[in-house]
Amino acid sequence: MKIGMINNGPVVVTEDNGTLHAAPITNAETVMAAWALGPERLTTGPQEEIQPVQLVCPLPDSRQVFAVGMNYAAHTKELGVAAPKAPSVFTKFPSSLTGPTVTVAHHGEKTDWETELVVVIGQGGRDIAESDALYHVAGYMVGQDLSDRAVQFINDPPQFSLAKSFAGYGPIGPWLTTPDSVPDFTQQTLTTTVNGTTMQQSTLADLIFSPATLISYLSHIVALEPGDLIFTGTPSGTGVGRQPQIFLHAGDQLTSRITGLGTLHITIA
């Protein structure tokens, strides 16, 4: 099941040969409330054809937004850093979250792209065993971890959270896809394009630390809550890792896609 947001209400989204349809959910006010009810208890209105631009940020009120650095081996190699011994975690501030079709003003001349799998926590808790971790997942989304590299690397060691938390630097969506609709997310392919040129492409099987590992690791330190987000890291192909480096400019069209989960459409202002 795919649950998105249109205007101020959750909808069930279906796709038919590339055409989107949405049915308004009448007995829940948020995506997480709809997920908690489950498909058997949802009541929906009539289904209508929609355009992607109508979908807005599915989870704008997430309290905790975790992000994981260096979680693909190829990405560590392109940046010339050692592979992590444990998850390298920072936070994106929730005020950076925005929707799946959006215009984002880049802060400086070194704004970079990082398409990522985003895990949405459904059932919270502490000290979650890795073997139980996926039972705590409400679903998956596509995320774009836009990054101002000038701010990130102004100091040594670098600072991550502020560099990745400007307004609009956290596009997510286009909807929440429940785990039953993605039986094996490791077989899905992540792709980033800039003005139609492919910049990143990798299967999710190349993650160093899986979603289950990340959930368990985080929960042994902090309490996870329903609606929390985990940006799981980005593969190689970032602008900062290229020779010469490439960054986003006004007018650029950025897409972030994961098969089975949807596509984000971002215009750089």
C-alpha positions as a Markdown table, in Angstrom:
| # | Residue | x | y | z |
|---|---|---|---|---|
| 1 | Met | 0.0 | 0.0 | 0.0 |
| 2 | Lys | 1.1 | 3.5 | -0.8 |
| 3 | Ile | 0.0 | 6.3 | 1.5 |
| 4 | Gly | 0.6 | 9.9 | 0.4 |
| 5 | Met | -0.7 | 13.4 | 1.3 |
| 6 | Ile | -2.7 | 15.7 | -0.9 |
| 7 | Asn | -3.5 | 19.1 | 0.6 |
| 8 | Asn | -4.1 | 18.3 | 4.3 |
| 9 | Gly | -5.3 | 14.8 | 4.0 |
| 10 | Pro | -3.9 | 11.3 | 3.5 |
| 11 | Val | -4.7 | 9.3 | 0.4 |
| 12 | Val | -4.2 | 5.7 | -0.8 |
| 13 | Val | -2.2 | 6.0 | -4.1 |
| 14 | Thr | -2.3 | 3.4 | -6.9 |
| 15 | Glu | -0.5 | 3.3 | -10.2 |
| 16 | Asp | -1.8 | 2.0 | -13.5 |
| 17 | Asn | 0.7 | 2.1 | -16.4 |
| 18 | Gly | 2.2 | 5.2 | -15.1 |
| 19 | Thr | -1.1 | 6.9 | -14.3 |
| 20 | Leu | -1.6 | 7.8 | -10.6 |
| 21 | His | -4.9 | 7.6 | -8.8 |
| 22 | Ala | -5.7 | 8.6 | -5.2 |
| 23 | Ala | -8.6 | 7.7 | -2.9 |
| 24 | Pro | -8.9 | 10.0 | 0.1 |
| 25 | Ile | -8.8 | 8.3 | 3.5 |
| 26 | Thr | -11.8 | 9.5 | 5.5 |
| 27 | Asn | -11.0 | 8.0 | 8.9 |
| 28 | Ala | -7.4 | 9.2 | 9.5 |
| 29 | Glu | -5.9 | 12.6 | 9.4 |
| 30 | Thr | -2.2 | 11.8 | 8.9 |
| 31 | Val | -0.1 | 9.2 | 7.0 |
| 32 | Met | 1.0 | 7.6 | 10.3 |
| 33 | Ala | -2.6 | 7.4 | 11.6 |
| 34 | Ala | -3.6 | 5.7 | 8.3 |
| 35 | Trp | -0.7 | 3.3 | 8.6 |
| 36 | Ala | -1.7 | 2.5 | 12.2 |
| 37 | Leu | -5.2 | 1.6 | 11.2 |
| 38 | Gly | -4.0 | -0.8 | 8.5 |
| 39 | Pro | -5.7 | -1.5 | 5.1 |
| 40 | Glu | -8.5 | -3.6 | 6.6 |
| 41 | Arg | -9.8 | -0.7 | 8.8 |
| 42 | Leu | -9.3 | 2.2 | 6.3 |
| 43 | Thr | -12.3 | 3.9 | 4.8 |
| 44 | Thr | -11.7 | 5.7 | 1.6 |
| 45 | Gly | -13.7 | 8.0 | -0.7 |
| 46 | Pro | -13.9 | 7.8 | -4.5 |
| 47 | Gln | -10.7 | 7.3 | -6.5 |
| 48 | Glu | -9.6 | 10.1 | -8.8 |
| 49 | Glu | -6.7 | 10.5 | -11.3 |
| 50 | Ile | -4.0 | 12.8 | -9.9 |
| 51 | Gln | -0.7 | 14.4 | -11.0 |
| 52 | Pro | 2.5 | 13.9 | -9.1 |
| 53 | Val | 2.7 | 17.6 | -8.3 |
| 54 | Gln | -0.4 | 17.3 | -6.2 |
| 55 | Leu | 1.4 | 15.1 | -3.6 |
| 56 | Val | 3.0 | 17.0 | -0.7 |
| 57 | Cys | 5.4 | 16.0 | 2.0 |
| 58 | Pro | 3.9 | 12.8 | 3.5 |
| 59 | Leu | 5.6 | 13.2 | 7.0 |
| 60 | Pro | 6.2 | 16.9 | 7.7 |
| 61 | Asp | 6.1 | 16.5 | 11.5 |
| 62 | Ser | 8.7 | 13.8 | 12.1 |
| 63 | Arg | 10.3 | 14.5 | 15.5 |
| 64 | Gln | 13.6 | 12.8 | 14.8 |
| 65 | Val | 15.4 | 12.6 | 11.4 |
| 66 | Phe | 18.5 | 10.5 | 11.5 |
| 67 | Ala | 21.0 | 10.2 | 8.7 |
| 68 | Val | 23.8 | 7.8 | 8.1 |
| 69 | Gly | 27.1 | 8.7 | 6.4 |
| 70 | Met | 29.4 | 6.5 | 4.4 |
| 71 | Asn | 27.0 | 3.6 | 4.2 |
| 72 | Tyr | 28.0 | 2.4 | 0.7 |
| 73 | Ala | 31.6 | 1.1 | 0.3 |
| 74 | Ala | 31.9 | 2.8 | -3.1 |
| 75 | His | 31.0 | 6.2 | -1.6 |
| 76 | Thr | 33.7 | 5.8 | 1.0 |
| 77 | Lys | 36.2 | 5.1 | -1.7 |
| 78 | Glu | 35.2 | 8.1 | -3.8 |
| 79 | Leu | 35.8 | 10.4 | -0.8 |
| 80 | Gly | 39.0 | 8.6 | 0.3 |
| 81 | Val | 37.8 | 7.7 | 3.8 |
| 82 | Ala | 37.9 | 4.5 | 5.7 |
| 83 | Ala | 34.9 | 2.3 | 5.8 |
| 84 | Pro | 33.0 | 2.8 | 9.1 |
| 85 | Lys | 33.2 | 0.3 | 11.9 |
| 86 | Ala | 29.8 | 1.3 | 13.2 |
| 87 | Pro | 27.1 | 3.4 | 11.6 |
| 88 | Ser | 28.2 | 7.1 | 11.3 |
| 89 | Val | 25.1 | 8.9 | 12.4 |
| 90 | Phe | 24.1 | 12.6 | 12.2 |
| 91 | Thr | 20.8 | 14.4 | 12.1 |
| 92 | Lys | 18.9 | 16.5 | 9.6 |
| 93 | Phe | 16.7 | 19.0 | 11.4 |
| 94 | Pro | 13.0 | 18.4 | 10.7 |
| 95 | Ser | 12.5 | 21.9 | 9.4 |
| 96 | Ser | 14.4 | 20.9 | 6.3 |
| 97 | Leu | 11.8 | 18.4 | 5.2 |
| 98 | Thr | 9.7 | 19.1 | 2.1 |
| 99 | Gly | 7.7 | 17.3 | -0.5 |
| 100 | Pro | 8.4 | 15.2 | -3.5 |
| 101 | Thr | 7.9 | 17.8 | -6.3 |
| 102 | Val | 9.5 | 21.0 | -5.1 |
| 103 | Thr | 11.6 | 24.0 | -6.0 |
| 104 | Val | 14.6 | 24.4 | -3.6 |
| 105 | Ala | 16.8 | 27.5 | -3.3 |
| 106 | His | 20.4 | 26.3 | -3.1 |
| 107 | His | 22.3 | 28.1 | -0.3 |
| 108 | Gly | 25.7 | 28.4 | -2.0 |
| 109 | Glu | 27.7 | 27.3 | -5.0 |
| 110 | Lys | 28.6 | 23.9 | -3.6 |
| 111 | Thr | 25.1 | 22.3 | -3.2 |
| 112 | Asp | 25.3 | 18.5 | -3.8 |
| 113 | Trp | 22.9 | 15.6 | -4.3 |
| 114 | Glu | 22.5 | 12.4 | -2.3 |
| 115 | Thr | 19.6 | 10.2 | -3.1 |
| 116 | Glu | 18.8 | 7.8 | -0.3 |
| 117 | Leu | 16.4 | 5.1 | 1.0 |
| 118 | Val | 14.4 | 6.5 | 3.9 |
| 119 | Val | 13.1 | 4.2 | 6.6 |
| 120 | Val | 10.0 | 5.3 | 8.5 |
| 121 | Ile | 9.6 | 4.0 | 12.0 |
| 122 | Gly | 6.1 | 2.7 | 12.8 |
| 123 | Gln | 6.4 | 1.1 | 16.2 |
| 124 | Gly | 8.9 | 2.9 | 18.4 |
| 125 | Gly | 11.0 | 1.6 | 21.3 |
| 126 | Arg | 14.4 | 1.1 | 22.9 |
| 127 | Asp | 16.9 | -1.8 | 22.7 |
| 128 | Ile | 15.3 | -3.4 | 19.7 |
| 129 | Ala | 16.9 | -6.6 | 18.6 |
| 130 | Glu | 18.1 | -6.7 | 15.1 |
| 131 | Ser | 16.0 | -9.8 | 14.4 |
| 132 | Asp | 12.9 | -7.8 | 15.4 |
| 133 | Ala | 13.8 | -4.5 | 13.8 |
| 134 | Leu | 11.9 | -4.8 | 10.6 |
| 135 | Tyr | 8.7 | -5.3 | 12.6 |
| 136 | His | 9.2 | -1.7 | 13.7 |
| 137 | Val | 9.1 | -0.3 | 10.1 |
| 138 | Ala | 6.0 | 1.5 | 8.9 |
| 139 | Gly | 7.4 | 1.7 | 5.4 |
| 140 | Tyr | 10.0 | 3.1 | 3.0 |
| 141 | Met | 10.3 | 6.4 | 1.0 |
| 142 | Val | 12.7 | 8.1 | -1.4 |
| 143 | Gly | 14.8 | 10.8 | 0.2 |
| 144 | Gln | 17.2 | 13.5 | -1.1 |
| 145 | Asp | 19.8 | 14.6 | 1.4 |
| 146 | Leu | 20.8 | 17.9 | -0.2 |
| 147 | Ser | 24.1 | 19.1 | 1.2 |
| 148 | Asp | 26.0 | 22.4 | 1.2 |
| 149 | Arg | 29.6 | 21.2 | 0.9 |
| 150 | Ala | 31.1 | 24.6 | 1.7 |
| 151 | Val | 29.3 | 24.6 | 5.1 |
| 152 | Gln | 30.0 | 21.0 | 5.7 |
| 153 | Phe | 33.7 | 21.2 | 5.1 |
| 154 | Ile | 34.4 | 24.7 | 6.5 |
| 155 | Asn | 36.0 | 23.1 | 9.6 |
| 156 | Asp | 38.2 | 20.0 | 10.1 |
| 157 | Pro | 36.6 | 17.7 | 11.2 |
| 158 | Pro | 33.5 | 18.6 | 9.1 |
| 159 | Gln | 30.1 | 19.4 | 10.4 |
| 160 | Phe | 27.1 | 17.6 | 8.8 |
| 161 | Ser | 23.8 | 18.5 | 10.4 |
| 162 | Leu | 23.7 | 22.2 | 9.6 |
| 163 | Ala | 25.1 | 21.7 | 6.1 |
| 164 | Lys | 22.2 | 19.4 | 5.3 |
| 165 | Ser | 19.3 | 21.3 | 7.0 |
| 166 | Phe | 18.7 | 24.4 | 4.9 |
| 167 | Ala | 15.1 | 25.0 | 4.0 |
| 168 | Gly | 14.0 | 22.3 | 1.5 |
| 169 | Tyr | 17.1 | 20.3 | 1.9 |
| 170 | Gly | 15.2 | 17.2 | 2.9 |
| 171 | Pro | 12.7 | 16.2 | 0.1 |
| 172 | Ile | 10.9 | 12.9 | 0.9 |
| 173 | Gly | 8.1 | 10.9 | -0.6 |
| 174 | Pro | 6.4 | 10.7 | -2.9 |
| 175 | Trp | 4.5 | 8.5 | -0.5 |
| 176 | Leu | 5.1 | 5.9 | 2.2 |
| 177 | Thr | 5.3 | 2.4 | 0.7 |
| 178 | Thr | 4.4 | -0.3 | 3.3 |
| 179 | Pro | 6.8 | -3.2 | 3.7 |
| 180 | Asp | 4.3 | -5.7 | 2.3 |
| 181 | Ser | 4.5 | -3.9 | -1.0 |
| 182 | Val | 8.3 | -4.1 | -1.2 |
| 183 | Pro | 9.0 | -7.8 | -0.3 |
| 184 | Asp | 12.7 | -7.4 | -1.0 |
| 185 | Phe | 13.9 | -3.8 | -1.0 |
| 186 | Thr | 17.5 | -5.0 | -1.5 |
| 187 | Gln | 16.6 | -5.7 | -5.1 |
| 188 | Gln | 15.5 | -2.1 | -5.8 |
| 189 | Thr | 17.8 | 0.3 | -7.7 |
| 190 | Leu | 18.5 | 3.8 | -6.6 |
| 191 | Thr | 19.1 | 6.4 | -9.4 |
| 192 | Thr | 19.9 | 10.1 | -9.4 |
| 193 | Thr | 19.8 | 12.2 | -12.5 |
| 194 | Val | 20.7 | 15.9 | -13.0 |
| 195 | Asn | 19.2 | 17.4 | -16.2 |
| 196 | Gly | 18.6 | 13.9 | -17.5 |
| 197 | Thr | 22.2 | 12.7 | -16.9 |
| 198 | Thr | 22.6 | 9.7 | -14.5 |
| 199 | Met | 24.9 | 10.7 | -11.6 |
| 200 | Gln | 24.2 | 7.9 | -9.1 |
| 201 | Gln | 23.0 | 4.3 | -9.6 |
| 202 | Ser | 23.2 | 1.4 | -7.2 |
| 203 | Thr | 21.2 | -1.4 | -5.8 |
| 204 | Leu | 20.1 | -1.2 | -2.2 |
| 205 | Ala | 21.9 | -4.5 | -1.6 |
| 206 | Asp | 25.1 | -2.5 | -1.5 |
| 207 | Leu | 24.3 | -0.8 | 1.9 |
| 208 | Ile | 26.9 | -1.6 | 4.5 |
| 209 | Phe | 24.5 | -1.4 | 7.4 |
| 210 | Ser | 21.0 | -2.6 | 6.6 |
| 211 | Pro | 17.9 | -0.9 | 7.9 |
| 212 | Ala | 17.5 | -3.6 | 10.5 |
| 213 | Thr | 21.0 | -3.0 | 11.8 |
| 214 | Leu | 20.5 | 0.8 | 11.8 |
| 215 | Ile | 17.2 | 0.5 | 13.8 |
| 216 | Ser | 18.7 | -1.8 | 16.4 |
| 217 | Tyr | 21.9 | 0.3 | 16.7 |
| 218 | Leu | 20.0 | 3.6 | 17.1 |
| 219 | Ser | 17.5 | 2.1 | 19.5 |
| 220 | His | 20.2 | 1.0 | 21.9 |
| 221 | Ile | 21.1 | 4.7 | 22.3 |
| 222 | Val | 17.9 | 6.7 | 21.8 |
| 223 | Ala | 14.2 | 6.0 | 22.0 |
| 224 | Leu | 12.7 | 5.6 | 18.5 |
| 225 | Glu | 9.2 | 7.0 | 18.0 |
| 226 | Pro | 6.5 | 6.5 | 15.4 |
| 227 | Gly | 7.2 | 8.7 | 12.4 |
| 228 | Asp | 10.9 | 9.0 | 12.9 |
| 229 | Leu | 12.9 | 8.9 | 9.7 |
| 230 | Ile | 16.3 | 7.2 | 8.9 |
| 231 | Phe | 18.1 | 8.4 | 5.8 |
| 232 | Thr | 20.2 | 5.3 | 5.2 |
| 233 | Gly | 23.1 | 6.8 | 3.2 |
| 234 | Thr | 24.0 | 7.5 | -0.4 |
| 235 | Pro | 26.0 | 5.5 | -3.0 |
| 236 | Ser | 28.9 | 6.8 | -5.1 |
| 237 | Gly | 28.4 | 9.4 | -7.7 |
| 238 | Thr | 28.0 | 12.5 | -5.6 |
| 239 | Gly | 29.3 | 15.8 | -7.0 |
| 240 | Val | 31.9 | 16.3 | -4.3 |
| 241 | Gly | 33.4 | 12.9 | -5.1 |
| 242 | Arg | 34.0 | 13.7 | -8.8 |
| 243 | Gln | 37.1 | 14.9 | -10.6 |
| 244 | Pro | 36.5 | 17.8 | -11.3 |
| 245 | Gln | 33.8 | 18.3 | -8.7 |
| 246 | Ile | 30.3 | 19.1 | -10.0 |
| 247 | Phe | 27.6 | 21.0 | -8.0 |
| 248 | Leu | 24.0 | 22.1 | -8.6 |
| 249 | His | 23.1 | 25.4 | -10.2 |
| 250 | Ala | 19.9 | 27.4 | -10.6 |
| 251 | Gly | 17.6 | 25.9 | -13.1 |
| 252 | Asp | 19.0 | 22.3 | -12.7 |
| 253 | Gln | 16.4 | 19.5 | -12.7 |
| 254 | Leu | 17.2 | 16.9 | -10.1 |
| 255 | Thr | 15.4 | 13.5 | -9.9 |
| 256 | Ser | 15.8 | 10.9 | -7.2 |
| 257 | Arg | 14.3 | 7.5 | -7.9 |
| 258 | Ile | 14.1 | 4.1 | -6.2 |
| 259 | Thr | 12.4 | 1.3 | -8.2 |
| 260 | Gly | 9.2 | 0.3 | -6.4 |
| 261 | Leu | 9.2 | 3.4 | -4.2 |
| 262 | Gly | 8.7 | 6.3 | -6.6 |
| 263 | Thr | 10.5 | 9.5 | -7.8 |
| 264 | Leu | 11.2 | 12.9 | -6.4 |
| 265 | His | 11.3 | 15.9 | -8.8 |
| 266 | Ile | 13.4 | 18.8 | -7.6 |
| 267 | Thr | 14.0 | 22.1 | -9.3 |
| 268 | Ile | 17.0 | 24.1 | -8.1 |
| 269 | Ala | 16.2 | 27.8 | -7.8 |
